[in-house]
Amino acid sequence: MTTNETRALDICQALIRCPSITPEDAGALPLLERILKEHGFATSRVRFSDQDQPSIDNLYARIGTAAPCLVFAGHTDVVPVGDRAAWRFDPFAAELAEDMVWGRGASDMKGAIAAFTSAALGFIAKHGTAKGSIAFLITGDEEGPAVNGTTKLLAWARDKGETFDHCLLGEPTNPEALGDMIKVGRRGSLNGTLVVDGTQGHVAYPQRADNPIPHLLRLLQSLIATPLDNGTTHFDPSNLEIVTVDVGNPATNVIPASARARFNIRFNDHWTPQTLAREIEQRCASVAGKARYRLSFEPCNALAFVTQPDRFTDLVNAAIERHTGRKPQLSTSGGTSDARFISAYCPVVEFGLVGATMHMIDERVAIADLETLTAIYADILESYFGVMA
């Protein structure tokens, strides 16, 4: 029998009503912790700090001590609402209208947290924990810098002796309809900066100056002229995008002293950050000529990874197909997620709600999808502890 403490819709509404814009928690984690604790979970609230980033609260919860352990992961923090006046409903009111629940975080990803919480509580009420363990890794730092969140929570749990067999992350993976897509991996992300130094001078006397802009254009062209690769078994080709080109020159009669560009590479499992950086360095060097340039890369905390199809992915796939009638695509597309941290500890797949309105004004999810997702997670739990135990 469900109550307002265990129904996915009610948990979802309660979480949305916590305006937890990164790095603020606004009561979201205490709410979830109380529900889990009241239903038998051992819980720990863990706060991590970094001198350059805001302190962040995180939640770890577990019920059972036996293997296998299936861990659900997610984040309660949300992105800012933008123009609040443009919203149809208050973004933190969790209004129900047109068979949908409206509000910031509905799809990304308070709805999924509500669904897997409801599913876990239902499973425990029915079976207890004799067949294994269920854990929760919930952070408040996914939409922000991701420094004091999942990566540190995982290390904290490891140091406490916690181990996980598989993880299900509730990111909104479906482009259009529930059942479209499971994420079985993610591309890596590497940021770089290219600065070319010139010699400032008057545009009427170019022989006395050295314009850095043509040099920069030549170097940038070398980065995009040839594809980085042709893709791999589970990934599309790696992609380099130039995101800024800046000179900062307000005058039309001055050759600038320097020019700068920044780029981002979303890379597949053909590369590591180190091999990719060497490739970019070689491409620049091959066309540099007399250009005086500096190439640098930011520290990379987003490596490409893939969870190879196996019994676990088959189990998740089958549960989705049973409840939606769709055979989901196994994908590695999209941006980064906290799965990149979890993959170092156990196999991880991602499946959540439809992401069509995530990060948008009037973010919302269909109540029917929320209920179906809860049923899918419940089915996964039944199969997991029947098949994997």
C-alpha positions in Angstrom: 0.0 0.0 0.0 1.4 3.4 -1.0 1.3 6.5 1.1 2.2 10.1 0.4 5.7 9.2 1.8 6.2 6.5 -0.8 4.4 7.5 -3.9 6.7 8.8 -6.6 4.5 11.7 -7.5 4.3 13.0 -4.0 8.1 12.6 -3.4 8.7 14.4 -6.8 6.5 17.3 -5.8 8.1 17.6 -2.4 11.6 17.6 -3.9 10.7 20.2 -6.6 9.4 22.5 -3.8 13.0 22.6 -2.4 14.6 25.4 -4.5 18.0 23.6 -4.6 19.9 25.7 -7.1 23.5 24.7 -7.0 25.1 25.0 -4.4 22.0 25.4 -2.2 20.3 22.3 -0.8 17.2 24.1 0.4 16.0 21.0 2.3 16.0 18.5 -0.6 18.6 16.1 1.0 17.1 16.2 4.5 13.7 15.4 3.0 15.0 12.4 1.1 17.1 11.3 4.1 14.1 11.3 6.4 12.0 9.2 4.0 14.8 6.6 3.6 15.6 6.5 7.3 12.0 6.0 8.3 11.9 2.9 6.0 15.0 1.3 7.4 17.9 2.8 5.5 21.1 3.6 7.3 22.0 7.2 6.2 24.9 9.5 6.3 24.9 13.2 5.3 28.4 14.1 4.2 29.6 17.6 3.5 32.7 18.2 1.4 34.6 21.5 1.1 37.2 22.8 -1.3 39.0 26.1 -1.0 38.0 27.2 -4.4 34.4 25.9 -4.5 31.3 26.1 -2.3 30.8 23.4 0.3 28.3 20.8 -0.7 26.0 18.4 1.1 25.7 14.8 -0.1 23.7 11.8 1.0 24.6 8.2 1.2 22.1 5.6 2.3 22.1 1.8 2.3 19.8 -1.0 3.5 21.2 -4.5 3.8 24.8 -5.7 4.0 24.8 -8.7 1.7 25.9 -8.8 -2.0 25.0 -8.0 -4.6 24.5 -4.3 -4.0 22.6 -2.2 -6.5 23.2 1.5 -6.1 20.9 4.2 -7.4 22.6 7.5 -8.1 21.4 11.0 -8.8 21.5 14.7 -7.9 19.0 17.0 -6.2 20.6 20.2 -7.3 19.1 22.1 -10.3 20.1 24.8 -12.7 18.8 28.4 -12.2 15.3 29.1 -13.4 16.1 32.0 -15.8 13.3 34.5 -16.3 11.0 33.5 -13.6 8.2 35.6 -15.0 8.3 33.6 -18.2 7.3 30.4 -16.4 3.7 29.3 -16.7 3.7 28.2 -13.0 6.1 29.0 -10.2 9.1 26.9 -10.9 9.2 25.6 -7.3 5.5 25.1 -6.8 5.3 21.6 -8.5 1.9 22.3 -10.0 -0.1 19.6 -11.6 -1.7 20.5 -14.9 -2.4 18.8 -18.2 -1.4 15.5 -16.6 2.1 16.8 -15.9 4.1 17.9 -12.9 5.7 21.3 -13.6 8.8 22.7 -12.0 12.6 23.1 -12.1 14.2 19.6 -11.7 11.1 17.7 -12.7 13.0 15.8 -15.4 16.6 16.6 -14.4 16.4 14.7 -12.1 14.1 14.9 -9.1 11.5 12.9 -10.9 13.9 9.9 -11.3 15.0 10.2 -7.7 11.4 10.1 -6.6 10.7 7.1 -8.9 13.7 5.0 -7.7 13.0 5.9 -4.1 9.4 4.8 -4.4 10.4 1.6 -6.2 13.1 0.7 -3.6 10.6 1.3 -0.7 8.1 -0.9 -2.4 10.6 -3.7 -3.0 11.8 -3.6 0.6 8.2 -3.7 1.9 7.7 -6.8 -0.2 11.0 -8.6 0.1 13.1 -7.1 2.9 16.8 -7.2 2.2 17.6 -10.9 2.3 18.6 -11.0 -1.3 21.2 -8.3 -1.2 21.6 -4.5 -0.6 20.2 -1.3 -2.1 22.2 1.9 -1.8 21.7 5.5 -2.7 24.4 8.0 -3.8 22.8 11.4 -4.0 24.8 14.6 -4.5 24.0 18.3 -4.5 26.8 19.2 -6.9 26.2 17.8 -10.3 24.9 20.9 -12.1 27.8 22.9 -10.7 31.6 22.3 -10.7 31.1 18.7 -9.6 34.1 19.0 -7.3 32.5 18.3 -3.9 29.9 15.8 -5.0 29.8 12.3 -6.4 33.6 12.0 -6.9 34.3 12.7 -3.3 31.3 10.8 -2.0 32.4 7.6 -3.8 35.9 7.9 -2.3 34.3 8.4 1.1 32.2 5.3 0.7 35.2 3.3 -0.5 37.1 4.4 2.6 34.2 3.2 4.8 34.4 -0.3 3.2 31.4 0.2 1.0 31.4 -1.7 -2.3 28.9 -1.7 -5.2 28.1 -4.3 -7.8 26.1 -2.2 -10.3 24.8 1.3 -10.5 21.7 2.8 -12.1 21.9 6.6 -12.6 18.6 8.4 -13.2 19.6 11.1 -15.7 16.9 12.0 -18.3 18.2 9.8 -21.1 15.2 9.7 -23.3 15.1 12.2 -26.2 11.4 12.0 -27.0 9.6 9.2 -25.3 10.2 6.9 -22.3 12.0 3.9 -23.5 14.0 5.6 -26.2 17.5 5.3 -24.9 19.8 3.8 -22.2 23.2 5.5 -21.8 25.9 2.8 -21.4 28.8 5.3 -21.6 29.8 8.8 -22.1 32.3 10.7 -24.2 35.2 12.4 -22.5 35.6 16.2 -22.4 38.8 18.1 -22.8 39.1 21.9 -22.8 42.1 23.7 -24.4 43.3 27.3 -24.9 45.5 28.5 -27.8 47.2 31.9 -27.5 49.2 33.5 -30.3 51.6 36.4 -29.5 52.2 39.0 -32.1 53.7 42.5 -32.2 51.3 45.4 -31.9 51.5 48.1 -34.5 49.8 50.6 -36.8 47.7 49.0 -39.5 49.2 51.4 -42.0 52.7 50.0 -41.3 52.2 46.2 -41.1 55.9 45.6 -41.8 56.6 46.9 -38.4 54.2 44.6 -36.7 53.3 40.9 -36.5 49.5 40.3 -36.7 48.7 37.2 -34.5 45.2 36.7 -36.1 46.3 35.0 -39.4 48.6 32.7 -37.4 45.7 31.8 -35.0 43.4 31.1 -37.9 46.0 28.8 -39.5 46.5 26.9 -36.3 42.8 26.5 -35.7 42.3 25.3 -39.2 44.8 22.5 -38.5 42.7 21.4 -35.6 39.5 20.9 -37.6 40.7 20.1 -41.1 41.1 16.4 -40.5 38.7 14.3 -38.3 40.3 13.1 -35.1 39.0 9.6 -35.7 36.2 7.7 -37.4 34.5 6.5 -34.2 34.8 3.3 -32.3 32.5 0.3 -31.6 30.4 2.1 -29.1 31.1 5.8 -29.9 30.6 8.3 -32.7 33.7 10.1 -34.0 35.4 12.5 -31.6 34.6 16.2 -32.1 36.5 19.4 -31.6 34.5 22.6 -31.4 36.1 26.1 -31.3 34.0 27.9 -28.7 35.6 31.4 -28.5 38.0 33.5 -30.5 39.0 36.7 -28.7 41.3 39.6 -29.5 39.9 42.3 -27.3 40.9 45.1 -29.7 38.6 48.1 -29.7 40.5 50.0 -32.3 40.3 49.6 -36.1 43.8 51.1 -36.8 45.8 48.9 -34.4 47.2 45.4 -35.1 46.7 43.5 -31.9 49.4 42.1 -29.7 47.8 38.7 -29.1 44.8 36.6 -30.1 43.3 33.8 -28.1 40.9 30.9 -28.8 39.3 28.2 -26.7 38.1 24.8 -27.8 36.4 21.8 -26.4 36.9 18.2 -27.5 34.3 15.5 -26.8 36.3 12.4 -27.3 35.7 8.6 -27.5 37.5 5.7 -26.1 40.1 5.8 -28.8 41.8 8.6 -26.8 43.1 9.5 -23.4 43.5 13.2 -22.4 47.3 12.7 -22.8 47.2 11.1 -26.2 44.7 13.7 -27.4 46.8 16.6 -26.1 49.8 15.2 -28.0 47.7 15.0 -31.2 46.6 18.6 -30.9 50.2 19.7 -30.1 51.5 17.9 -33.2 48.8 19.4 -35.5 49.7 22.9 -34.3 53.5 22.3 -34.6 53.0 21.1 -38.2 51.6 24.4 -39.4 53.1 26.9 -36.9 55.8 28.3 -39.0 57.1 31.5 -37.3 54.0 31.8 -35.1 54.7 32.3 -31.4 52.0 30.4 -29.7 51.1 28.8 -26.3 48.9 25.7 -26.1 47.4 24.7 -22.7 44.8 22.2 -21.5 42.6 22.3 -18.4 42.8 19.3 -16.0 40.4 16.6 -17.3 37.9 14.9 -15.0 35.7 13.5 -17.8 37.2 10.4 -19.4 35.4 8.4 -22.0 34.0 5.1 -20.7 31.6 2.4 -21.8 29.8 -0.3 -19.9 30.0 -3.3 -22.1 26.6 -5.0 -22.8 26.1 -7.9 -20.4 23.5 -9.5 -18.1 22.9 -6.2 -16.3 22.3 -4.1 -19.4 20.1 -6.9 -20.8 18.1 -6.9 -17.6 17.6 -3.1 -17.7 16.7 -3.3 -21.4 14.2 -6.0 -20.8 12.4 -4.2 -18.0 12.1 -1.0 -20.1 10.7 -3.0 -23.1 8.2 -4.8 -20.9 6.7 -1.5 -19.6 7.0 0.8 -22.7 6.9 -1.6 -25.6 10.1 0.0 -26.9 13.5 -1.5 -27.3 15.9 1.2 -26.1 19.0 2.3 -28.0 22.2 1.7 -26.2 23.9 5.1 -26.5 27.0 7.0 -25.5 25.8 10.3 -26.8 25.3 13.6 -25.0 27.2 15.5 -22.5 29.0 14.4 -19.3 27.3 13.0 -16.2 28.4 11.7 -12.8 28.5 8.3 -14.4 32.1 9.2 -15.4 33.0 9.0 -11.7 30.9 5.9 -10.9 32.4 3.9 -13.7 35.7 3.6 -11.8 33.9 1.8 -9.0 31.3 -0.5 -10.8 29.4 -0.9 -14.0 26.9 1.9 -14.5 24.1 2.6 -16.9 21.8 5.6 -17.1 18.1 5.6 -17.6 15.5 8.2 -16.5 12.8 10.4 -17.8 12.3 12.2 -21.0 14.7 15.1 -21.2 12.9 17.3 -23.8 12.4 20.2 -21.3 15.4 19.8 -19.0 17.1 23.1 -18.2 14.3 24.9 -20.0 11.6 27.3 -18.9 8.5 25.3 -18.0 10.4 22.1 -17.3 7.9 19.3 -16.8 7.3 15.6 -17.0 4.2 13.5 -17.7 2.7 12.0 -14.5 2.2 8.8 -16.6 5.9 8.7 -17.4 6.8 9.1 -13.7 4.5 6.2 -12.8 5.9 4.0 -15.6 9.5 4.8 -14.7 8.7 3.7 -11.1 7.3 0.5 -12.4 10.5 0.0 -14.6 12.8 0.5 -11.6 10.7 -1.9 -9.5 10.9 -4.4 -12.3 14.7 -4.0 -12.4 14.9 -4.6 -8.7 12.9 -7.7 -8.9 15.0 -9.1 -11.8 18.3 -7.9 -10.4 17.9 -9.7 -7.1 16.5 -12.7 -8.8 19.0 -13.0 -11.6 22.2 -11.4 -10.2 22.1 -12.8 -6.7 
